[in-house]
């Protein structure tokens, strides 16, 4: 795949730069490589062995880039049920004094790496600690049997527990930003967890049932599905997979 080839080239440039002591160039190339590996995952089905390979390379390269940031971007894992919720944290500045914090929560197709690139630099420029994490249904967690669930506030409680265990996080200034499907998870979490002091929803998902009733996995006929490109078909299947619905259960005849 072309994106993976570009990623490998950028990673190699990063390693050469680091060996020569060019830390800024190395950091930028590692970030570029991480994101290119992430792009290579688009519409890739779970049976494809490259899914885990590219996702792990994307994560590893962001870790390498993160170590070259000041303050560094830290990788963490939150124990949750029989697995972990992986994520990244970057504190607002030097030292460990409490600061305002933004937690970024993704939607139906995101990896934690996406959300770092999406808004972490802007949050840091405004004096925020930044935290993002994969919840059940996101990243590679469906491979571990952790799909999206009605009670997304439960894993989000574990995220809040972790955030507030860090002395850099001011408990009085803690906001959670949900994008896409996260725009539904975040207000649900705030209903159950008063430690969340502010929420941002982009978009605001007020009725999940109405949203999913309009999706291709539910509405498309076999004739429509036969006309889809492989990219379109795989994307629809992946949405089903992340919600714990069999990949073949799409369209009116499949009960998706």
PyMOL commands that set and color helices and strands:
alter all, ss='L'
color gray80, all
select helices_A, chain A and resi 2-19+23-39+50-66+112-125+141-144+152-165+182-192+208-213+216-219+222-226+230-242
alter helices_A, ss='H'
color red, helices_A
select strands_A, chain A and resi 73-80+83-90+99-105+129-133+169-179+198-202
alter strands_A, ss='S'
color yellow, strands_A
deselect
rebuild
show_as cartoon
